[in-house]
Amino acid sequence: MTMTAVLTRRQFGQGAGTLALAFSLSPRLASGQAAILSGQAAGQLGSLTNNRMLEAWLRINADGSATIFAGKVELGQGILTALQQIAAEELDLPLARVEMVSGDTARTPDEGWTAGSQSIEYGGTAIRLVCAEARALLLDHAATRLNVLVDKLSVTNGVVSAPDGRNASYGELAAAVDLHREATAKVAPKPSGQHTIVGRPIPRKDIPPKVTGGAAYVQDIRLPGMVHGRVVRPPRYGAYLESVDEKSARALPGVIAVVRDGSFLGVVAEREEQAINGRSALIASAKWSGGTEMPDPAGLFDYLMALPTQTSVISEKRATESASTKSVEATYTRPYQAHASIGPSCAVAELKDGQFTVWTHSQGVFPLKRDLVKALRMDASAVRCIHVEGSGCYGHNGADDVALDAALLARASGRTVRLQWMRDDEFAWEPYGSAMISRANASLGADGRIVDWNYDVWSNSHVMRPNAPGTDNNLLASWYLSEPSKQGPPINIPQPAGGGDRNAVPLYDLPNQRIVNHLITAMPIRVSALRALGAYTNVFAIESFMDELAATAGQDPVAFRLAHMKDARARTVIEAAAKMADWKAGEKGDGVRGRGIGFAKYKNLAAYVAVVAEVEVNRGSGAIRVPRAFAATDAGQIINPDGLVNQIEGGMIQSTSWTLHEAVRFDRNGIISRDWATYPILTMPEVPKIDIEVINRPNEKPLGSGEGSQGPMVAAIANAFAHATGKRLRDLPFSPERVRTTLG
């Protein structure tokens, strides 16, 4: 391959980054799509594999414009702008004449979940192939109509022209072109050298209303005759509603209905503040019993490791045994962490003429619909889910749960109901990212190279989304109805993508290795997909351990990594990040300031990212500050460079917040983290200055990037702390209390 080109390099001041404090998974684990999650089944077809009809993806309109139907949805990652660029490029249409319709169970293809950094790889691939084929069909018809060979035709802005000046617009040709056919995927898309739209930093379509106070989110929806709802949750998991004074709540001003079904309890009112007042009244009078006792947080990790597990060896190789001279062992932990979505989960539900329409910020409207159908006991044809972007979240937060809440209240009240969770609902009841334990041990040979590597990881499931295989129903309210559903069993995404074991297999060249995944099958605290799944923890552990091994071998951390790395693209990003940061081999920390490096290829399938972070440690207070960070990334062909930079930057900022601050607090009686005081996140003044270099490989396939930087960032911070102080932090988050204890 020829040398890559550096496409852009940007520096960001404090506060310039988007706090993506809220992400993660892959297409749905249902109807045979588990293989897709492994990154294998789709091959070169992306989401076209399970959605073969051209008309499912594309319509050429009478005015010559195009409408693209995408199953992938906008979550704040700029994906609809990038998909629009791909479609416009292949169709030879200006962006303004390409309309995007996404995430509608009545109109768009089923692409499962928008997750796992797969929207460009899967949805983008399908749209590229479909649009290339549709353009070829239009040109074939134009050649017949104009009596000209196809290769003599040219296309400009949707107008096909012959050499003599005669022409026909897409609108004129469309009526004779039948898109009710299966895609062949045999029409070659444009070569990258002909791109005029793909690769350009097109301004994102979703940004203007977000920064001007427009209607940008599902939280902003206002429909004629719409009323407002609130729900009342138990004090802890599994509690049963013994009694409640419904009459007093109904007597409050504006209250339309109090809805009780088993232990599900909600209120509907004309105005939002009236619904909140009704909720308060119901909370005051509700009597609950039972519920699940939580584990002792003081012994959480020992408790988790003692629970039943499904244990599997996910990677093992043995070469000729080499004599080892030194051995190193370390254990790393991560607590439960929340999505902490800036806007509490919200949905709007309308039941009209026997048809349910639900406006939702679910990352998977089709899987959500299937669980709604089961919970509501309705025919599938009577339920429609329409995606509207939500204010915060990469991952499985309360978006799906609140959709069922809204539907139950709409059905009971006969009104169109907008239901938004309260902040304490969001924190206490969303599914968290699982607590995890990683244990590594390795041996070094006389030459300082790794000769043996063993790694074990313990984790709950990271895939408890709606419509998971073997699931009765994974929507929260369905477990509390008078005829309750059961939560689905814990599952793990197969390798190479992985779930709790995502990125547990190191990319480094190791002659002997054994990687073991321990899926904890008991689930004491509700968990599911949080952005990057297990990759955040595994990269933290592996990259911290690489630094520990480098120190034992007396080698520079960058040189040590390169000595164990054969992948040329990986080497390039590691070298690029080190160069950006002016890395000096052998440079010592001064007790307060230091720098560290972290690297990963996300899922070993997606974007390469290397990060160098600088830290400053206040040895008195124990506070860690990250004033600056550098990142280099290779995500293959770049569709929109600004979008790629936004994703890498946002992941680094979110990772910094997780690493320094975030942990769900609980005791034996339930969740304590119910507001921003009990679940602090990174503040704007703490946002590091970030310098990002993206390496464009226009002849390579695009690689998912949205979750690529979280693991390298936490590792870089951990290694920078060790470089600064000579002490190692192995337990997340790096709170002031933990830092003071570590420093003694």
Helices and strands as residue ranges (DSSP letters): E 5-12, H 34-37, G 46-50, G 54-56, E 58-60, E 66-70, H 79-91, G 95-97, E 98-102, I 119-124, H 125-146, G 150-152, E 154-156, E 159-161, E 167-169, H 170-174, G 192-194, H 207-212, G 218-220, E 227-232, E 240-243, H 246-250, E 255-261, E 264-269, H 272-285, E 287-289, G 297-299, H 300-306, E 309-317, E 326-334, E 346-352, E 355-360, H 365-376, G 380-382, E 383-387, H 399-413, E 417-420, H 423-429, E 436-444, E 450-459, G 476-479, E 513-520, H 535-553, H 557-563, H 568-580, E 593-601, G 602-604, E 608-617, E 624-634, H 641-660, E 666-667, E 670-671, G 684-686, E 689-696, H 710-725, H 736-743
